[in-house]
Amino acid sequence: MLALTPVEWLVDPFTQSATMQRGLLAGTFAAVACGLVGTWVVLRGMTFLGDALAHGVLPGLALALVVGFSPTVGAAASAAVMIAGIGLVRRRSRLPEDVAIGLLFVGMLALGVLIVSRSRSFAGELTGFLFGGITGVTDADLVLGAVVAAGVVAAVAVGYRAFLALAFNRETAMLLGMRPGWTHAALMVMITATVVASFKTVGTLLVFALITAPAAAAVQVVRRVPAVLVLSVVLAELSVVAGLLLSWHARLAAGAAVAVSAVVIFVLALGVAEAQRWWGTRRTAAVAV
């Protein structure tokens, strides 16, 4: 068998396989939504909440499979219950928000496992939801991904100033006449929609990597928020492409390959940031001399 050239290695999977083409399209929609939403999640220090929401949809998915209704509806309902529960615990108790998130995170995950344990025949299908099935997306999945991606782009464009003010100082946002409560609610809806639209692509256990890793990498190498938003989407898309190529050539699980690619890109960005700081320190020392 002839060895592939670098161009063939990169292009052939997407030109020879309709499944890979659909996977790339689905992954692109997920990358846009995750990259934009992830920027605000990282800037606001909401990564724990994002992780909890990504896992909190499991009971809804499991119940949808057992009872026989739409997994998308089940995931959305489960996420809504978790958000409401976090808000209730935060308002009605003296516990910090991270404690409420942690308790509901574990509780929702355990509830999902209990539901699955009652009907083991659905274990295989649920595994696909947990770890993704980017190469098996349906037309409905593509439509949902496109709608959510477009909605997130529109929301970020319209509410950019409000999201920016809330990301850095809630009190300042209030003084500027904005409504941080509504802005936070809008962000929660965006996170939920992104998780729900992406669970079929990269899985509920792995979507957190695509939400946080590209944005965290972008924050390391650029400073202006608009640049972070754009670079986060670019790096998320690069993660999707790299993951699909890795899964095709190495015969690995596509969702996991995408998640690993995202984390590797973050590590590389961290190295670039360290190199930038080292070079800046060296130049400063040279000027001082």
Order of alpha helices (4+ residues) and beta strands (2+ residues): alpha-alpha-alpha-alpha-alpha-alpha-alpha-alpha-alpha-alpha-alpha-alpha-alpha-alpha
